[in-house]
């Protein structure tokens, strides 16, 4: 079961683009990243790798 990290709100950036707000969650032995835009990263055994996935996604905007 995924951990609930609280509500995720999209915030407007200057210029009308949406900000990516990422969180990590765990399901059993796996961790994964997800974003307020609907993106979800692959399941990883390493929490650090899931956080890296999240940072990479934020940088792609």
C-alpha positions as CSV (number, residue, x, y, z in Angstrom):
1,X,0.0,0.0,0.0
2,X,1.3,3.4,-0.9
3,X,2.1,5.9,1.9
4,X,0.0,9.0,1.9
5,X,2.1,12.1,2.0
6,X,-0.7,14.7,2.2
7,X,-2.4,16.7,-0.5
8,X,-0.4,17.8,-3.5
9,X,-1.3,21.2,-5.0
10,X,-0.2,22.5,-8.4
11,X,1.0,26.1,-8.2
12,X,1.1,28.6,-11.1
13,X,4.5,29.8,-12.2
14,X,5.0,33.1,-13.8
15,X,4.1,32.7,-17.5
16,X,1.2,30.3,-16.9
17,X,3.2,27.1,-16.6
18,X,2.5,24.5,-13.9
19,X,5.1,23.7,-11.2
20,X,6.0,20.0,-10.8
21,X,5.7,19.0,-7.1
22,X,7.1,15.5,-6.6
23,X,6.9,13.2,-3.6
24,X,8.1,9.7,-3.0
25,X,5.9,6.8,-1.8
26,X,6.5,3.2,-0.8
27,X,4.6,0.1,-1.7
28,X,6.0,-3.0,0.0
29,X,9.7,-3.2,-0.5
30,X,9.6,-0.7,-3.4
31,X,9.8,3.1,-3.5
32,X,8.6,5.3,-6.4
33,X,8.3,8.9,-7.3
34,X,5.2,10.7,-8.4
35,X,4.3,14.2,-9.5
36,X,1.4,16.6,-9.3
37,X,1.3,16.5,-13.1
38,X,0.3,12.8,-13.0
39,X,3.7,11.4,-13.8
40,X,4.8,8.3,-11.8
41,X,8.3,6.8,-11.9
42,X,9.2,3.2,-11.9
43,X,9.3,1.1,-8.7
44,X,12.7,1.0,-7.3
45,X,14.3,-0.9,-4.4
46,X,16.4,2.1,-3.6
47,X,14.7,5.1,-2.1
48,X,17.6,7.2,-3.2
49,X,17.1,6.2,-6.8
50,X,13.3,7.1,-6.5
51,X,14.4,10.5,-5.2
52,X,16.8,10.9,-8.1
53,X,13.9,10.0,-10.5
54,X,11.8,12.8,-9.0
55,X,14.6,15.4,-9.3
56,X,15.2,14.4,-12.9
57,X,11.5,14.8,-13.7
58,X,11.4,18.2,-12.1
59,X,14.4,19.3,-14.2
60,X,12.7,18.3,-17.5
61,X,10.2,21.1,-17.3
